[in-house]
């Protein structure tokens, strides 16, 4: 697997040098530093009510009411008394498929990560993060096939129905990704007023290029945080020692990781001196999570509803949705930073783009198959639709 190509960015050059060399425009220096808290209500440590969980819940609730609306109009193809049961199947398919998809597509080490302590398997450590939307889509599809066989329904129609709340859930989930400061974008190459600097970028520099020693002249970001770390109670001397031993000492890596967590927490708590110091070293990036919310969520929802304005054969709306999602995912991944441990392929594609190309072909196949099926049309939300 290749690491992403790392060119000179604002985080790899002294600020004034980056401006003088034309790497960034001067106005990018003042991009907003991300300070949002992932918790709506934090009880203790990692326990609390997170925006990410609420995003999933919002999508499921919207899906329920949209399916109920279709059922009450007699156009959904799913009896109203089965909607709640189907939603449970969708929830399980989303969670199981999303987590397994992440392990298979992005972090295969989780599959063989077993331990004697709870939860015993790396895949089950869901609180550490890691969900793949492509895996969630597969999980929902399989859940629909199972539910359809159990209740003698058309599984393709169930897939059509799942796109209703699914699109809204994706839109909300990408906003939650932005709040979490994860899945951030690639460096901004020209001035845009909405560029953002994400403190979680520090983890990128902790992970990449592990075989290379770090020095104060190295292009990596970590050695140049000597002023930043003083705002979380770490001396510049101690920081220099840890970064010097980063590649050779697991203990130093753990200490640096803990400091990064403290830096992120400090920015979320509004530590202004810390934020000002971060302003000097972080990279101005595209808020690609918000691009994805608009494209993968709201746009796909709009397209799906447009085609379901009138009744369609089961599978048509789902096929169109898959095609649309795949296309916009390929597009918006061009603004998103590739995973540090995977990088870009030799064709310059991210893992998400590669999977989406395959998904596009599947969507075309589903649509063609649905159009040729000798079945009655269902759906249609518009008045007088027939």
ABEGO torsion letter per residue (X at the ends): XBBBBBBBBAAABBAAAAAAAGABBAAAAABBBBABBABABBABEABEBBAAAAAAAAAAAAAAAAAAAAAAAGAAGBBAAAAAAAAAAAAAAAAAAAAAAAAAAABAAAAABBBABOAGBAAABAAAEGBBAAAAAAAAAAAAAAAAAAAGBBAAAAAAAAAAAAAAAAAAAAAAAAAAGBGBBBBBABBBAABBBBAAAAAAAAABGAABBBBAABABAAAAAAAAAAAAGBBAAAAAAAAAAAAABAAAAAAAAAAAAAAAAAAAAGBAAAAAAAAAABBBBBBAAAAAAAAABAAAAAAAAAAAABBBBBGAAAAAAAAAAAAAAAAAAAABBBBAAAEBBAAGBBAAAAAAAAAAAAAAAAAAAAAABBBBBBEEABBGBX
